[in-house]
Amino acid sequence: MVEPNRELRHGHAEMFEPPEYLLALGNFIVRFSDLEGLLNAFVWKMAALHRARKRQVARALIGPLRIDAALEKISRFIAAGLIRGEMADDLEYMSKQIRLIGSVRNDIVHLGYANVLKGGRFVFDNKMYIHYEGKRKRQVISAKTLNDMTTDLLRICREFHALCFHSADDIRMFWLMYDRVQGCAWRYKPPTQSPPGRSPRPVHRIRLVRPKPSAE
């Protein structure tokens, strides 16, 4: 009989995830969901579809946007000159961090951890999903990693909340009260990926056969 506090994962009996990891994971997922909603609200505002009478138009034309799609819309607003100056700088600065965190979130949600290391660190590896070693990606996630990303998401959500629901004057006051996001140092920094060993491709040699001289 299997013990109730153990589970079988990838052929190895492992302890259930420690509570501090699950708590950090839950906070991270909630904050990521908050950000997704704020990005949609910001896109609606930039498209002048955020008023009560036009929200249904926004839902019909734009629909719910995932993080990557919302960031792409924001990039287009900047490229079209609809967002300029300090706001454009802040948005581009935040977008880079959002994409980094979003990549980790996708690995956590879609890959699942492959192994557990000491200290409650979980290994996420895409080995079983890739078709060649050049796309191999492996990273170790701990409760601290999740908490660092959550701290960054809180900072970004606060910025987008100001952009979505306050006037330009209020946003300037917001920047006076808090440091602009452009000057903040992010808590989460992605680990450097060591280049995977590339197996040499087989070389197919063509043997040239010279024709024999004719007997004539």
SULMO-V561902 format. One record per residue. SS is DSSP state (@ for helix, = for strand, . for the rest). OMEGA is omega in radians with two decimals (* if undefined). Layout:
BEGIN
SS|OMEGA + SS|OMEGA
END
This chain:
BEGIN
.|-3.13 + .|3.10 + .|-3.08 + .|-3.11 + .|3.13 + =|3.11 + =|3.10 + =|-3.11 + =|-3.13 + .|3.05 + .|-3.12 + =|3.08 + =|-3.11 + =|3.05 + =|3.03 + .|-3.11 + .|-3.14 + .|-3.08 + @|-3.11 + @|3.09 + @|-3.14 + @|3.09 + @|3.12 + @|3.13 + @|3.12 + @|3.10 + @|-3.13 + @|-3.12 + @|3.13 + @|-3.13 + @|3.12 + @|3.08 + @|3.08 + @|-3.13 + @|3.13 + @|3.10 + @|3.14 + @|3.10 + @|3.07 + @|3.13 + @|-3.13 + @|3.10 + @|3.10 + @|-3.14 + @|-3.14 + @|3.11 + .|-3.14 + .|3.14 + .|-3.05 + .|3.13 + .|-3.03 + @|-3.07 + @|-3.06 + @|-3.12 + @|3.11 + @|3.06 + @|3.11 + @|3.13 + @|-3.11 + @|-3.06 + @|-3.04 + .|-3.12 + .|3.10 + .|-3.11 + .|2.97 + .|-3.06 + @|-3.08 + @|-3.14 + @|3.12 + @|3.11 + @|3.10 + @|3.08 + @|3.14 + @|3.09 + @|3.12 + @|3.07 + @|3.14 + @|-3.13 + @|3.14 + .|3.14 + .|3.12 + .|3.05 + .|-3.07 + .|2.98 + @|-3.05 + @|-3.13 + @|3.11 + @|3.11 + @|-3.14 + @|-3.11 + @|3.12 + @|3.12 + @|3.12 + @|-3.09 + @|3.12 + @|-3.13 + @|3.12 + @|3.14 + @|3.10 + @|-3.14 + @|3.12 + @|3.10 + @|3.10 + @|3.13 + @|3.13 + @|3.11 + @|-3.13 + @|-3.05 + @|-2.98 + @|-3.12 + @|-2.96 + .|-3.07 + .|-3.10 + .|-3.09 + =|3.12 + =|3.11 + =|3.12 + .|3.13 + .|3.11 + .|3.12 + =|-3.03 + =|-3.10 + =|3.06 + =|-3.01 + =|-3.13 + .|-3.03 + @|-3.05 + @|-3.09 + @|-3.05 + .|-3.12 + .|2.98 + .|-2.95 + @|-3.12 + @|3.13 + @|-3.11 + .|3.10 + .|-3.12 + =|3.10 + =|-3.10 + =|-3.09 + =|3.08 + .|3.07 + @|3.11 + @|3.10 + @|3.14 + @|3.13 + @|3.10 + @|3.12 + @|3.11 + @|3.10 + @|3.11 + @|3.14 + @|3.09 + @|3.12 + @|-3.13 + @|3.12 + @|3.12 + @|3.13 + @|-3.12 + @|3.08 + @|3.10 + @|-3.13 + @|-3.06 + @|-2.89 + @|-3.13 + .|3.13 + .|3.14 + @|3.12 + @|3.11 + @|-3.14 + @|3.09 + @|3.09 + @|3.10 + @|3.14 + @|3.08 + @|-3.13 + @|-3.12 + .|3.06 + .|3.07 + .|-3.10 + @|-3.13 + @|-3.08 + @|-3.08 + .|3.06 + .|-3.12 + .|3.11 + .|-3.11 + .|3.06 + .|-3.07 + .|3.10 + .|3.09 + .|3.13 + .|3.07 + .|-3.10 + .|-3.11 + .|3.08 + .|-3.09 + .|3.12 + .|-3.10 + .|3.11 + .|3.12 + .|3.14 + .|3.13 + .|-3.14 + .|3.12 + .|3.13 + .|3.13 + .|3.12 + .|3.13 + .|3.13 + .|3.11 + .|3.11 + .|-3.10 + .|-3.11 + .|-3.09 + .|*
END
